[in-house]
């Protein structure tokens, strides 16, 4: 009757040793999915060249598929003002600060969970001063004063038999990688928003200047038509037609002013400034050069 338990006990030891040496883990291993094989998102292929225009910087641009842009891609526009705005936005962005803080938190948790695979060592030390009275020893003996020192070391290790700890570490490592990509996306989104807002502001300035020049030209035309009518060289209908055209041109100015104000306010917010503290200065579309 005593032989069967002994056999089970003797069998359990090699099985446990085999499990520890093999490092078995519960659950399936993570397999990276294949990247999409599609070469483009649009239904038709992109043209090899853009359309050229007979203006400054209107040369046709060549589109290179699969090309790699530099990290500071906005410097390709050759504008020191734009470069400074992007750097300022990166330095003052609360969204980027939050993303970087989340990344540091994920990395710290990963390092903490990795430490679970190693033994935990706890050390302690103490000292005390003691005195033995001579009377406690029966009398006739002098008292004794001595120092007592003690040192203790404790080592503990949690056996990860089924790989639960290692699976948790793998999951945290994947979370760190995902957080890194989210931080990079926040960085690229911020830079793209600054560049887009700056170009929108310069475009609104150019359109607003053109609209005001047109209004100014119509005002001169109205004065001229009124003078012609006064001297009998023109009709009243000519004056009214010119005045109507001038009014239509003036109606285009307020929407452009609003568009310009929205772009300036959006850019100021991205830079971490109040709109009242932001001045675009002499930043115009002519200050930008298309990447070669």
C-alpha positions in Angstrom: 0.0 0.0 0.0 2.9 2.4 0.5 4.6 1.8 -2.9 2.0 3.7 -5.0 2.4 7.1 -3.3 6.2 6.8 -3.5 5.9 6.2 -7.2 3.7 9.3 -7.7 6.1 11.4 -5.6 9.1 10.2 -7.6 7.2 10.9 -10.9 6.2 14.4 -9.8 9.8 15.6 -9.3 11.0 15.0 -12.9 7.8 16.4 -14.4 8.2 19.6 -12.4 11.9 19.8 -13.4 11.0 19.4 -17.0 8.4 22.1 -16.8 10.8 24.5 -15.2 13.6 23.8 -17.8 11.2 24.0 -20.8 9.8 27.4 -19.6 6.3 26.5 -20.9 3.9 29.4 -21.1 0.1 29.4 -21.3 -1.6 30.9 -24.3 -0.6 31.3 -28.0 2.5 33.1 -29.1 2.1 36.5 -30.7 2.5 36.5 -34.5 3.1 39.7 -36.4 0.5 40.2 -39.1 1.7 40.7 -42.7 1.7 44.3 -44.0 -1.0 45.2 -46.5 0.1 44.5 -50.1 -1.8 47.5 -51.5 0.5 50.0 -53.0 -1.9 53.0 -52.9 -5.2 54.0 -51.2 -6.7 55.9 -54.2 -8.4 54.0 -57.0 -6.1 55.5 -59.6 -2.4 55.8 -59.6 -0.8 59.2 -58.8 0.6 61.2 -61.7 4.4 61.2 -62.1 4.5 65.0 -62.2 2.3 67.8 -60.9 0.9 70.5 -63.2 3.3 73.5 -63.6 2.2 77.1 -63.5 4.0 80.1 -65.0 4.7 81.8 -61.6 7.5 81.8 -59.1 7.9 78.3 -57.6 5.3 76.9 -60.1 7.7 74.3 -61.5 6.3 70.8 -61.9 7.0 68.5 -58.9 8.1 64.9 -59.3 6.3 62.4 -57.1 8.5 59.6 -55.8 6.7 56.5 -54.4 8.3 54.9 -51.4 10.6 57.8 -50.7 11.7 58.5 -47.1 11.3 62.1 -45.8 13.6 63.4 -43.1 12.3 63.7 -39.5 12.3 67.5 -39.8 10.6 67.5 -43.1 9.2 71.0 -42.8 12.8 72.4 -43.3 12.5 71.4 -47.0 10.4 74.6 -47.4 13.4 76.7 -46.7 11.7 79.1 -44.3 13.5 80.0 -41.0 10.3 81.5 -39.7 8.4 78.3 -40.3 11.2 76.2 -38.7 11.0 78.4 -35.6 7.3 78.1 -35.3 7.4 74.3 -35.5 10.2 74.2 -32.8 8.1 76.6 -30.6 5.0 74.4 -31.0 6.9 71.3 -30.0 8.4 73.0 -27.0 5.0 74.3 -25.7 2.6 71.6 -26.7 0.6 70.1 -23.8 -0.5 67.3 -26.1 3.0 66.2 -26.8 4.0 66.5 -23.1 1.1 64.2 -22.2 2.0 61.7 -24.9 5.6 61.6 -23.7 4.5 61.2 -20.1 2.3 58.3 -21.1 5.3 56.7 -22.9 7.5 57.1 -19.8 4.8 55.6 -17.7 4.5 52.6 -20.0 8.3 52.1 -20.0 8.5 52.3 -16.2 5.8 49.7 -15.8 7.6 47.4 -18.3 10.8 47.7 -16.4 9.0 47.0 -13.1 7.3 43.9 -14.5 10.6 42.7 -16.0 12.1 42.7 -12.5 9.5 40.0 -11.5 11.7 37.4 -13.4 14.6 37.9 -11.1 15.1 37.1 -7.4 14.2 39.7 -4.8 17.0 40.5 -2.3 16.2 42.3 0.9 19.0 43.3 3.3 18.8 44.7 6.8 21.2 45.8 9.4 20.9 46.9 13.0 23.0 47.9 16.0 22.2 48.1 19.8 24.2 49.0 22.9 23.5 46.7 25.9 24.6 46.6 29.6 24.6 43.6 32.0 24.4 44.5 35.7 26.8 42.7 38.0 24.0 42.2 40.5 22.1 40.0 38.0 25.0 37.6 38.0 24.8 37.0 41.8 26.8 40.0 42.9 30.6 40.6 43.2 31.0 41.0 39.4 31.5 44.3 37.6 28.9 45.3 35.1 29.5 44.9 31.4 28.6 47.2 28.5 28.8 45.9 24.9 27.6 46.6 21.4 25.5 44.2 19.4 25.4 44.2 15.6 23.2 42.1 13.4 22.9 41.8 9.6 20.2 39.9 7.7 19.8 39.0 4.0 16.6 37.6 2.6 16.3 36.2 -1.0 13.0 35.3 -2.5 12.0 34.1 -6.0 8.5 33.6 -7.5 8.3 30.6 -9.8 6.6 31.5 -13.0 5.5 27.9 -13.8 2.9 28.7 -16.4 4.4 31.8 -17.9 1.8 34.3 -16.5 4.4 36.8 -15.6 6.2 36.5 -18.9 3.0 36.9 -20.8 2.3 40.0 -18.8 5.7 41.4 -19.7 5.1 40.6 -23.4 1.8 42.5 -23.2 3.5 45.5 -21.6 6.3 45.5 -24.2 3.6 45.6 -26.9 1.9 48.5 -25.1 5.2 50.4 -24.9 5.7 49.9 -28.7 2.1 51.1 -29.4 2.7 54.1 -27.1 5.9 55.0 -29.0 3.9 55.0 -32.3 1.2 57.2 -30.7 3.9 59.7 -29.5 5.4 59.8 -33.0 1.9 60.4 -34.5 1.3 63.2 -32.0 4.7 64.8 -33.0 3.9 64.5 -36.7 0.3 65.7 -36.3 1.5 68.8 -34.4 4.2 69.7 -37.0 1.7 69.1 -39.8 -0.9 71.4 -38.2 1.6 74.2 -37.7 2.8 74.0 -41.3 -0.8 73.8 -42.6 -1.9 76.7 -40.5 1.1 78.8 -41.5 0.4 78.2 -45.2 -3.3 78.9 -44.7 -2.4 82.2 -43.0 0.0 83.2 -45.8 -2.7 82.2 -48.4 -5.4 84.2 -46.7 -3.0 87.2 -46.5 -2.3 87.0 -50.3 -6.1 86.6 -51.1 -7.0 89.5 -48.8 -4.4 91.8 -50.4 -5.7 90.9 -53.8 -9.3 91.5 -52.8 -8.4 94.9 -51.3 -6.5 95.9 -54.4 -9.5 95.0 -56.5 -11.8 97.1 -54.3 -9.3 100.0 -54.6 -9.4 99.7 -58.4 -13.2 99.7 -58.4 -13.3 102.8 -56.3 -11.2 104.6 -58.8 -13.4 103.3 -61.6 -16.6 104.5 -59.7 -15.1 108.0 -59.4 -14.1 108.0 -63.1 -17.6 106.9 -64.2 -19.3 109.5 -62.0 -17.0 112.2 -63.5 -17.9 111.0 -67.0 -21.6 111.1 -66.1 -21.2 114.7 -64.8 -19.7 115.9 -68.0 -22.2 114.0 -70.2 -19.7 111.4 -71.5 -21.5 108.5 -69.7 -24.9 107.3 -68.6 -26.4 106.8 -65.2 -26.6 103.1 -65.9 -22.9 102.9 -66.3 -22.3 104.5 -62.9 -24.8 102.1 -61.3 -23.1 99.0 -62.9 -19.7 100.1 -61.7 -21.0 100.7 -58.2 -22.7 97.3 -58.1 -19.4 95.6 -59.2 -17.5 97.6 -56.5 -20.0 96.5 -53.8 -19.7 92.9 -54.9 -15.9 93.2 -54.6 -16.2 94.8 -51.1 -18.4 91.9 -50.0 -15.5 89.5 -50.7 -13.3 91.2 -48.1 -15.0 90.3 -44.8 -15.0 86.5 -45.4 -11.3 86.7 -46.2 -10.6 88.7 -43.1 -12.4 86.1 -41.0 -10.5 83.3 -42.8 -7.2 85.1 -42.1 -8.1 85.7 -38.4 -9.1 82.0 -37.9 -5.7 80.9 -39.4 -3.8 83.3 -37.2 -5.7 82.3 -34.1 -5.2 78.6 -34.9 -1.5 79.1 -35.4 -1.1 81.1 -32.2 -2.8 78.4 -30.2 -0.5 75.7 -31.7 2.5 77.8 -30.7 1.2 78.2 -27.1 0.5 81.9 -27.4 -2.5 84.2 -27.0 -3.7 85.5 -30.4 -3.1 89.0 -29.1 0.6 88.1 -28.7 1.1 86.6 -32.1 2.3 88.5 -35.2 3.0 86.7 -38.4 5.3 89.5 -39.5 6.4 89.4 -43.1 5.7 85.7 -43.6 4.2 85.2 -47.1 3.9 82.5 -49.6 7.0 83.9 -51.4 9.0 82.9 -48.3 8.4 79.2 -49.0 10.2 77.2 -51.7 8.8 73.9 -52.9 11.1 70.9 -52.1 13.2 69.8 -55.0 
